[in-house]
Amino acid sequence: MRSIFIKEINSFFSSIVGYVVIIVFLLFCGLFLWGIRQTSILEFGYATLEKYFELAPWLLMFLIPAVTMRAFPDEFRSGTIEWLSTKPLSSLQIILGKYFAVLVLVVFALLPTLIYVYTISNLSAVPNNLDTGGIIGSYIGLLSLAASFASIGLFCSSLTSNQIVSFLVAVFACYLLYSGFEALSNVPAFYGGLDYYLTMVGLSFHYNSISRGIVDTRDVVYFLSVIVLFISLTQLSLSRRTWDTAKQD
């Protein structure tokens, strides 16, 4: 797993991919949070990063699939997935190596945004008057959300050898799990109790819950369940592809 992890990290930062993802994320965050009047923190009137934590999930929803879309299609096209399967590596180790590499890239993208905390603290009329618990909880929620998106993106990349298809399917799947169930709960046919349970299925419900500054065990279990589910589905998808290739041979 360590060799796969190092290989993926090197591929991110030896090419333009890793730098583009980090720069695009920070550029859009800066543009929306400080440059555009309608969404600017300066126009909001309160020392809060609420706008950032509302925007970040939507940016990650596109950027993480852009990173994961080449995780397995490149291996399928070059035939290295069969070569890897002959090595003393299980499919789970291959998946986890790629998965943790994506998470490291996400952490590198999020770290510079900590300067927003310092900036807001100094811009506040009352210095150091921030909701520290809410900010810490929001960052934990954002990392949990990114980890879930990464697992979804890897699963979608294991389904096809086409990077564009992988990207589009991953974006749709991330959107569906993030806000699709919440949108579905607003359909009148689901009113009367079912709407609440539909909302609970979505990632946004648990992300918003953690963002309040209270890390509930149920939210942690939910995110871990999503990650384990999609990593298991990725493992199943790879095993099936390897089996089909072996049958053809």
C-alpha positions as CSV (number, residue, x, y, z in Angstrom):
1,M,0.0,0.0,0.0
2,R,2.9,2.4,0.9
3,S,4.4,2.0,-2.6
4,I,1.0,2.8,-4.3
5,F,0.6,5.8,-2.0
6,I,4.0,7.2,-2.8
7,K,3.5,6.6,-6.5
8,E,0.2,8.5,-6.5
9,I,1.6,11.4,-4.5
10,N,4.5,11.6,-6.9
11,S,2.1,11.6,-9.8
12,F,0.1,14.4,-8.3
13,F,3.0,16.7,-7.6
14,S,5.4,15.7,-10.4
15,S,2.7,16.8,-12.9
16,I,0.5,19.8,-13.0
17,V,-2.6,18.0,-11.6
18,G,-2.0,18.5,-7.9
19,Y,-1.0,22.1,-8.2
20,V,-4.0,22.9,-10.4
21,V,-6.4,21.4,-8.0
22,I,-5.0,23.3,-5.0
23,I,-4.7,26.6,-7.0
24,V,-8.2,26.3,-8.4
25,F,-9.7,25.6,-5.0
26,L,-8.0,28.5,-3.3
27,L,-8.7,30.8,-6.2
28,F,-12.4,30.2,-6.2
29,C,-12.6,30.4,-2.5
30,G,-10.8,33.7,-2.5
31,L,-12.9,35.0,-5.4
32,F,-16.2,34.1,-3.8
33,L,-15.4,35.0,-0.2
34,W,-13.5,38.3,-0.8
35,G,-14.0,39.4,-4.4
36,I,-17.7,39.0,-5.2
37,R,-19.9,41.4,-3.3
38,Q,-23.0,39.1,-3.0
39,T,-21.0,36.4,-1.3
40,S,-18.2,38.4,0.3
41,I,-17.5,37.9,4.0
42,L,-16.8,41.6,4.3
43,E,-20.4,42.4,3.2
44,F,-21.9,39.8,5.6
45,G,-21.4,42.0,8.6
46,Y,-20.4,39.2,11.0
47,A,-17.0,37.7,11.9
48,T,-17.9,34.2,10.7
49,L,-16.7,31.7,8.1
50,E,-20.2,30.4,7.4
51,K,-20.0,31.5,3.8
52,Y,-16.7,29.5,3.3
53,F,-18.2,26.3,4.8
54,E,-21.3,26.7,2.6
55,L,-19.1,27.1,-0.6
56,A,-16.3,24.6,0.0
57,P,-18.5,21.4,-0.3
58,W,-19.6,22.5,-3.8
59,L,-16.0,23.2,-4.9
60,L,-14.8,19.8,-3.5
61,M,-17.7,18.1,-5.3
62,F,-16.1,19.0,-8.6
63,L,-12.4,19.0,-7.7
64,I,-12.2,15.6,-6.0
65,P,-13.8,13.8,-9.0
66,A,-11.3,15.7,-11.2
67,V,-8.5,14.1,-9.2
68,T,-10.0,10.6,-8.9
69,M,-11.2,10.3,-12.5
70,R,-7.7,9.1,-13.6
71,A,-7.1,6.8,-10.6
72,F,-8.1,3.6,-12.4
73,P,-8.9,4.5,-16.0
74,D,-5.2,5.1,-16.6
75,E,-4.4,1.7,-15.1
76,F,-7.1,0.0,-17.3
77,R,-5.8,1.6,-20.5
78,S,-2.2,0.9,-19.9
79,G,-2.8,-2.6,-18.6
80,T,-0.9,-2.0,-15.3
81,I,-3.9,-3.1,-13.3
82,E,-3.2,-6.7,-14.3
83,W,0.4,-6.2,-13.5
84,L,-0.4,-4.8,-10.1
85,S,-2.7,-7.8,-9.4
86,T,0.3,-10.1,-9.9
87,K,2.3,-8.3,-7.2
88,P,2.0,-9.1,-3.5
89,L,-0.7,-6.5,-3.1
90,S,-4.4,-7.0,-2.5
91,S,-7.0,-5.0,-4.3
92,L,-7.8,-3.3,-1.0
93,Q,-4.2,-2.2,-0.6
94,I,-4.2,-0.7,-4.1
95,I,-7.4,1.1,-3.4
96,L,-6.3,2.4,0.0
97,G,-3.0,3.6,-1.4
98,K,-4.8,5.7,-4.0
99,Y,-7.5,6.8,-1.5
100,F,-5.0,8.2,1.1
101,A,-3.1,9.9,-1.6
102,V,-6.2,11.8,-2.6
103,L,-6.9,12.7,1.0
104,V,-3.4,14.1,1.4
105,L,-4.0,16.3,-1.7
106,V,-7.2,17.6,-0.2
107,V,-5.5,18.4,3.1
108,F,-2.9,20.4,1.3
109,A,-5.7,22.3,-0.4
110,L,-7.5,23.0,2.9
111,L,-4.5,24.0,5.0
112,P,-4.0,27.4,3.4
113,T,-7.6,28.3,4.2
114,L,-6.7,28.4,7.9
115,I,-5.5,32.0,7.1
116,Y,-9.2,32.9,6.8
117,V,-9.6,32.1,10.5
118,Y,-6.8,34.5,11.4
119,T,-8.1,37.2,9.1
120,I,-11.6,37.0,10.4
121,S,-10.4,37.0,14.0
122,N,-8.5,40.3,13.4
123,L,-11.3,41.9,11.4
124,S,-13.8,41.3,14.2
125,A,-14.9,44.3,16.2
126,V,-14.2,42.2,19.3
127,P,-10.8,40.6,18.8
128,N,-10.7,36.8,19.1
129,N,-14.5,36.6,19.3
130,L,-14.9,33.6,17.1
131,D,-17.0,30.5,17.5
132,T,-13.9,28.3,17.8
133,G,-16.0,25.1,18.4
134,G,-18.1,25.7,15.3
135,I,-15.0,26.4,13.1
136,I,-13.2,23.2,14.4
137,G,-16.4,21.2,13.9
138,S,-16.8,22.7,10.4
139,Y,-13.3,21.7,9.4
140,I,-13.9,18.2,10.8
141,G,-17.1,18.0,8.8
142,L,-15.4,19.3,5.7
143,L,-12.6,16.6,6.0
144,S,-15.3,13.9,6.5
145,L,-17.2,15.1,3.5
146,A,-14.0,15.2,1.4
147,A,-13.1,11.7,2.5
148,S,-16.6,10.5,1.5
149,F,-16.3,12.2,-1.9
150,A,-12.9,10.6,-2.4
151,S,-14.3,7.1,-1.8
152,I,-17.2,7.8,-4.2
153,G,-14.8,9.2,-6.9
154,L,-12.6,6.1,-6.7
155,F,-15.6,3.8,-7.0
156,C,-16.8,5.7,-10.1
157,S,-13.3,5.6,-11.6
158,S,-13.2,1.8,-11.2
159,L,-16.3,1.4,-13.4
160,T,-14.9,2.7,-16.7
161,S,-11.7,3.3,-18.6
162,N,-12.9,6.7,-19.8
163,Q,-11.8,9.6,-17.5
164,I,-14.5,12.0,-18.7
165,V,-17.3,9.4,-18.0
166,S,-15.7,8.7,-14.6
167,F,-15.6,12.5,-13.7
168,L,-19.3,13.0,-14.8
169,V,-20.6,9.9,-12.9
170,A,-18.6,10.9,-9.8
171,V,-19.9,14.5,-9.8
172,F,-23.5,13.2,-10.2
173,A,-23.0,10.6,-7.4
174,C,-21.5,13.2,-5.1
175,Y,-24.3,15.7,-5.8
176,L,-27.0,13.0,-5.3
177,L,-25.6,11.9,-1.9
178,Y,-24.9,15.5,-0.8
179,S,-28.1,17.3,-1.6
180,G,-30.2,15.0,-3.9
181,F,-31.9,13.3,-1.0
182,E,-32.6,16.6,0.7
183,A,-34.2,17.9,-2.6
184,L,-36.2,14.7,-2.8
185,S,-37.5,15.2,0.8
186,N,-39.1,18.4,-0.4
187,V,-41.5,16.5,-2.7
188,P,-45.0,16.7,-1.2
189,A,-45.5,13.0,-1.6
190,F,-42.8,12.3,1.1
191,Y,-44.3,14.7,3.7
192,G,-45.4,13.3,7.0
193,G,-42.2,11.9,8.5
194,L,-40.6,10.2,5.5
195,D,-39.1,13.5,4.4
196,Y,-37.0,13.7,7.6
197,Y,-35.5,10.2,7.1
198,L,-34.7,11.0,3.4
199,T,-32.8,14.1,4.6
200,M,-30.9,12.0,7.0
201,V,-29.6,9.8,4.2
202,G,-27.8,12.8,2.6
203,L,-24.3,13.9,3.3
204,S,-25.3,17.5,3.9
205,F,-27.5,16.6,6.9
206,H,-24.5,15.1,8.8
207,Y,-22.1,17.7,7.5
208,N,-24.3,20.5,8.8
209,S,-24.7,18.6,12.1
210,I,-21.0,18.4,12.7
211,S,-20.5,22.0,11.6
212,R,-22.5,23.2,14.6
213,G,-19.4,22.3,16.7
214,I,-20.8,19.1,18.2
215,V,-19.2,15.9,16.9
216,D,-22.0,13.4,17.3
217,T,-21.2,9.7,17.2
218,R,-24.0,9.1,14.7
219,D,-22.5,11.5,12.2
220,V,-19.1,9.9,12.6
221,V,-20.6,6.4,12.1
222,Y,-22.5,7.7,9.0
223,F,-19.4,9.1,7.3
224,L,-17.4,6.0,8.1
225,S,-20.2,3.8,6.7
226,V,-20.3,5.7,3.5
227,I,-16.5,5.5,3.1
228,V,-16.4,1.8,3.9
229,L,-19.3,1.1,1.6
230,F,-17.8,2.8,-1.5
231,I,-14.3,1.4,-0.9
232,S,-15.9,-2.1,-0.6
233,L,-17.8,-1.4,-3.9
234,T,-14.6,-0.3,-5.5
235,Q,-12.9,-3.6,-4.4
236,L,-15.8,-5.6,-5.8
237,S,-15.6,-3.7,-9.1
238,L,-11.9,-4.3,-9.4
239,S,-12.2,-8.0,-8.5
240,R,-15.0,-8.4,-11.1
241,R,-12.9,-6.7,-13.8
242,T,-9.8,-8.8,-13.0
243,W,-12.0,-12.0,-13.0
244,D,-13.4,-11.0,-16.5
245,T,-9.9,-10.4,-17.8
246,A,-8.7,-13.7,-16.5
247,K,-11.6,-15.5,-18.1
248,Q,-10.9,-13.9,-21.5
249,D,-7.2,-15.0,-21.2
